[in-house]
Amino acid sequence: MKKNVALALVLLLLALSFAGLKLRIEAIPRPTVPGSSIIYIPSGKYLKMASFGYASLLADVIYIWAIQYYGNDAIQDRFTYFTHIFSIISELDPRYVDPYEVGALIAIYDKRDTRLALTILDMGLAKNSDMWIFPLEAGHYAQMYIKDYELARAYYKKTMDIAGAPDIAKRLYAAASFKTSDLKTAWETWLDVYKTADDEQIKKIASNHLYEVKAAVDAAALKSALEQYRERFRRNAADLEELVRAGLIAALPKDFDDKDYLYDPATGEIKTQVSPWKR
């Protein structure tokens, strides 16, 4: 027992010495530092073998150092080996959740690099396929910062497929599907949310989205018929009933609340009587 404690103290002192050396090097004016911006650190696999069973402790030390290092604006090239550093932590302690999440935050807010943040979260998911937090956060970043709704949707789908994932993942997936114009998937997913929700507020949210999706589907069909009408008669239809009389549609669709759509013959615009969020 005493030997284990002594070994742990030795490792801790070595790690702290390493961190101190790193901080002193970072204080040197950058032009005078030869080579890369950080001391070379071998891969996590080799460090793990050299840690004598204290890989988690070493992961802690490198993680704490990384937060200080990457938070130092004076080091302009500090992100050169960003992925390598966090891959080392990942190798030393794969189940250590904080570095993946904080690493992604650093990439987003300090580096301003959403793709780099997604790389870190992907690393977390690769090491922890049972943790839904990584694809859920990745989906949020993809949607919020680069407006890549197709990518966000893929992440939300991964989240949904992991046991214990929160129900919100399905709603985010449905919303992203609508953004990518996959109206069929958006409708089916929101309908499932609506039918299975116990919470009345969530049911109402799903209802509003179903209203929005149906309006988009119906508007597309009506606009297609209106275009055909213009090609045939060389003018805009005076009202939507003319589409039925011309045999271009069998019957006029109604919105999710069974109300008629509004049509402006001057512009060809079709809209619902109320906003989905004011029903």
C-alpha positions as CSV (number, residue, x, y, z in Angstrom):
1,M,0.0,0.0,0.0
2,K,2.8,2.4,1.0
3,K,4.6,1.6,-2.3
4,N,1.5,2.5,-4.3
5,V,1.1,5.8,-2.5
6,A,4.8,6.6,-3.0
7,L,4.6,5.7,-6.7
8,A,1.5,7.9,-7.1
9,L,3.3,10.8,-5.4
10,V,6.3,10.4,-7.7
11,L,4.1,10.4,-10.8
12,L,2.3,13.4,-9.5
13,L,5.5,15.3,-9.0
14,L,6.8,14.3,-12.4
15,A,3.5,15.5,-14.0
16,L,3.6,18.8,-12.1
17,S,7.2,19.3,-13.1
18,F,6.2,18.7,-16.7
19,A,3.4,21.3,-16.4
20,G,5.7,23.8,-14.8
21,L,8.3,23.3,-17.6
22,K,5.6,23.8,-20.1
23,L,4.4,27.1,-18.5
24,R,8.0,28.4,-18.4
25,I,8.5,27.6,-22.1
26,E,5.2,29.3,-23.0
27,A,6.4,32.5,-21.2
28,I,9.4,32.7,-23.5
29,P,8.9,35.1,-26.5
30,R,7.6,32.9,-29.3
31,P,10.2,33.8,-31.9
32,T,13.0,32.4,-29.6
33,V,11.4,29.0,-29.2
34,P,12.7,26.6,-31.8
35,G,10.4,24.0,-33.4
36,S,6.8,23.5,-32.5
37,S,4.7,25.5,-30.1
38,I,4.7,22.8,-27.5
39,I,7.1,20.1,-26.2
40,Y,6.5,16.9,-28.2
41,I,4.3,14.5,-26.3
42,P,4.2,10.9,-27.4
43,S,0.9,9.2,-28.1
44,G,-1.5,8.3,-25.3
45,K,-0.8,4.6,-25.9
46,Y,2.8,4.9,-24.9
47,L,2.1,7.3,-22.1
48,K,-0.5,4.9,-20.7
49,M,2.1,2.1,-20.6
50,A,4.6,4.4,-18.8
51,S,2.0,5.5,-16.2
52,F,2.3,2.4,-14.1
53,G,-1.4,2.1,-13.8
54,Y,-2.1,5.7,-13.0
55,A,-3.3,6.7,-16.5
56,S,-6.3,8.5,-15.1
57,L,-4.1,10.7,-12.9
58,L,-1.9,11.6,-15.9
59,A,-5.0,12.3,-18.0
60,D,-6.1,14.8,-15.2
61,V,-2.8,16.6,-15.2
62,I,-2.6,16.9,-19.0
63,Y,-6.2,18.1,-19.1
64,I,-5.6,20.8,-16.5
65,W,-2.5,21.9,-18.3
66,A,-4.5,22.0,-21.6
67,I,-7.1,24.3,-20.2
68,Q,-4.4,26.7,-19.1
69,Y,-2.4,26.4,-22.4
70,Y,-5.3,26.8,-24.8
71,G,-6.8,29.7,-22.8
72,N,-3.6,31.7,-23.2
73,D,-4.2,34.2,-26.1
74,A,-0.6,35.1,-26.1
75,I,0.3,31.8,-27.8
76,Q,-0.9,32.4,-31.3
77,D,0.0,29.0,-32.7
78,R,-1.3,27.0,-29.6
79,F,-3.9,25.1,-31.6
80,T,-1.4,23.4,-33.9
81,Y,-1.6,20.1,-32.0
82,F,-5.0,20.6,-30.4
83,T,-6.4,17.3,-31.6
84,H,-3.3,15.4,-30.7
85,I,-3.4,16.6,-27.1
86,F,-7.0,15.7,-26.6
87,S,-6.5,12.3,-28.3
88,I,-3.8,11.6,-25.6
89,I,-6.2,12.4,-22.8
90,S,-8.8,10.2,-24.6
91,E,-6.3,7.3,-24.8
92,L,-5.3,7.6,-21.2
93,D,-8.8,7.8,-19.8
94,P,-11.5,7.1,-22.5
95,R,-14.4,7.5,-20.1
96,Y,-13.3,10.9,-18.9
97,V,-16.2,13.0,-20.2
98,D,-15.1,16.5,-19.3
99,P,-12.2,16.9,-21.7
100,Y,-14.3,16.0,-24.8
101,E,-16.9,18.6,-23.8
102,V,-14.5,21.3,-22.7
103,G,-12.3,20.7,-25.7
104,A,-15.2,21.2,-28.0
105,L,-16.1,24.4,-26.2
106,I,-12.5,25.7,-26.5
107,A,-12.6,24.9,-30.2
108,I,-15.9,26.7,-30.6
109,Y,-15.3,29.9,-28.5
110,D,-11.5,30.3,-28.7
111,K,-10.5,28.8,-32.0
112,R,-13.9,29.6,-33.7
113,D,-13.7,26.3,-35.4
114,T,-16.9,24.2,-35.3
115,R,-15.4,21.4,-37.4
116,L,-12.6,21.0,-34.8
117,A,-15.2,20.9,-32.0
118,L,-17.1,18.2,-33.9
119,T,-13.8,16.2,-34.3
120,I,-13.4,16.2,-30.5
121,L,-17.0,15.2,-29.8
122,D,-16.6,12.4,-32.5
123,M,-13.6,11.2,-30.6
124,G,-15.7,11.1,-27.4
125,L,-18.4,9.1,-29.2
126,A,-15.9,6.7,-30.7
127,K,-14.5,5.9,-27.3
128,N,-18.0,5.9,-25.6
129,S,-20.6,4.6,-28.0
130,D,-23.1,4.4,-25.1
131,M,-23.0,8.1,-24.3
132,W,-25.6,10.1,-26.1
133,I,-24.3,13.4,-24.8
134,F,-21.6,13.6,-27.6
135,P,-23.8,13.3,-30.7
136,L,-26.4,15.5,-29.1
137,E,-23.9,18.3,-28.5
138,A,-22.4,17.8,-31.9
139,G,-25.8,18.2,-33.5
140,H,-26.4,21.4,-31.6
141,Y,-23.1,22.8,-32.7
142,A,-23.6,21.8,-36.3
143,Q,-27.1,23.4,-36.3
144,M,-26.2,26.5,-34.3
145,Y,-22.8,27.5,-35.7
146,I,-22.5,26.3,-39.2
147,K,-26.2,25.9,-40.1
148,D,-25.5,22.4,-41.5
149,Y,-28.9,20.9,-40.8
150,E,-28.2,17.7,-42.7
151,L,-25.2,17.1,-40.5
152,A,-27.1,18.1,-37.4
153,R,-29.9,15.6,-38.3
154,A,-27.3,12.8,-38.7
155,Y,-26.0,13.5,-35.2
156,Y,-29.5,13.7,-33.7
157,K,-30.3,10.3,-35.3
158,K,-27.2,8.8,-33.7
159,T,-28.4,10.3,-30.4
160,M,-31.8,8.7,-30.7
161,D,-30.3,5.3,-31.4
162,I,-28.4,5.3,-28.0
163,A,-30.2,3.8,-25.0
164,G,-31.3,6.4,-22.5
165,A,-31.2,9.3,-24.9
166,P,-33.5,12.2,-23.9
167,D,-36.8,12.6,-25.8
168,I,-35.7,16.0,-27.1
169,A,-33.3,14.3,-29.5
170,K,-36.4,13.1,-31.5
171,R,-37.8,16.6,-31.6
172,L,-34.5,18.1,-32.7
173,Y,-34.3,15.4,-35.4
174,A,-37.8,16.2,-36.7
175,A,-37.0,20.0,-36.7
176,A,-33.7,19.4,-38.6
177,S,-35.5,17.2,-41.1
178,F,-37.9,20.1,-41.8
179,K,-34.9,22.4,-42.3
180,T,-33.5,20.0,-44.9
181,S,-36.9,19.9,-46.7
182,D,-37.4,16.2,-45.8
183,L,-41.0,16.9,-45.1
184,K,-42.1,13.3,-45.1
185,T,-39.6,12.4,-42.3
186,A,-40.5,15.6,-40.4
187,W,-44.2,14.8,-40.6
188,E,-43.8,11.2,-39.5
189,T,-41.4,12.1,-36.6
190,W,-43.5,15.0,-35.3
191,L,-46.7,12.8,-35.6
192,D,-45.0,10.1,-33.5
193,V,-44.0,12.8,-30.9
194,Y,-47.6,14.0,-30.9
195,K,-49.1,10.6,-30.4
196,T,-46.7,9.4,-27.7
197,A,-46.2,12.6,-25.6
198,D,-47.6,12.6,-22.1
199,D,-46.8,16.2,-21.5
200,E,-49.4,18.6,-22.9
201,Q,-46.9,21.3,-23.7
202,I,-44.8,18.9,-25.8
203,K,-48.0,17.8,-27.5
204,K,-48.8,21.4,-28.3
205,I,-45.3,21.9,-29.7
206,A,-45.6,18.8,-31.9
207,S,-49.0,20.0,-33.1
208,N,-47.6,23.4,-34.1
209,H,-44.9,21.7,-36.1
210,L,-47.4,19.4,-37.8
211,Y,-49.3,22.5,-38.7
212,E,-46.2,24.0,-40.2
213,V,-45.2,20.8,-42.1
214,K,-48.6,20.3,-43.6
215,A,-48.8,23.9,-44.7
216,A,-45.4,23.5,-46.4
217,V,-46.6,20.3,-48.2
218,D,-49.9,21.9,-49.2
219,A,-48.3,25.1,-50.4
220,A,-45.9,23.3,-52.6
221,A,-48.7,21.3,-54.2
222,L,-50.9,24.5,-54.7
223,K,-48.0,26.5,-56.2
224,S,-47.3,23.7,-58.6
225,A,-50.9,23.7,-59.7
226,L,-50.9,27.5,-59.9
227,E,-47.8,27.3,-62.2
228,Q,-49.6,24.9,-64.5
229,Y,-52.6,27.2,-64.5
230,R,-50.5,30.1,-65.6
231,E,-48.9,28.1,-68.4
232,R,-52.3,27.0,-69.6
233,F,-54.3,30.3,-69.3
234,R,-51.5,32.9,-69.4
235,R,-52.7,34.6,-66.2
236,N,-52.8,34.0,-62.5
237,A,-55.8,32.2,-61.1
238,A,-58.3,34.6,-59.5
239,D,-58.8,32.2,-56.6
240,L,-57.8,28.7,-55.6
241,E,-61.2,27.3,-56.6
242,E,-60.2,27.9,-60.2
243,L,-57.6,25.1,-59.8
244,V,-60.3,22.7,-59.0
245,R,-62.5,23.9,-61.9
246,A,-59.6,23.5,-64.3
247,G,-59.0,19.9,-63.1
248,L,-55.5,20.7,-61.8
249,I,-56.3,19.4,-58.3
250,A,-59.2,17.2,-57.1
251,A,-60.0,19.3,-54.1
252,L,-58.5,22.2,-52.1
253,P,-56.5,21.1,-49.1
254,K,-57.1,22.6,-45.7
255,D,-54.6,23.3,-43.0
256,F,-54.0,21.2,-39.9
257,D,-56.9,23.0,-38.2
258,D,-59.2,22.3,-41.1
259,K,-59.2,25.9,-42.3
260,D,-58.7,27.3,-45.8
261,Y,-55.4,28.7,-47.0
262,L,-55.1,32.4,-47.9
263,Y,-54.1,33.2,-51.5
264,D,-53.0,36.4,-53.0
265,P,-53.6,36.3,-56.8
266,A,-51.3,39.3,-57.4
267,T,-48.3,37.7,-55.9
268,G,-49.2,34.0,-56.0
269,E,-48.4,33.8,-52.2
270,I,-50.1,31.1,-50.2
271,K,-50.1,31.2,-46.4
272,T,-52.0,29.9,-43.4
273,Q,-54.5,32.1,-41.6
274,V,-52.4,32.2,-38.5
275,S,-48.7,31.6,-37.6
276,P,-48.0,28.0,-36.3
277,W,-46.9,29.6,-33.0
278,K,-50.0,31.7,-32.5
279,R,-52.7,29.0,-32.9
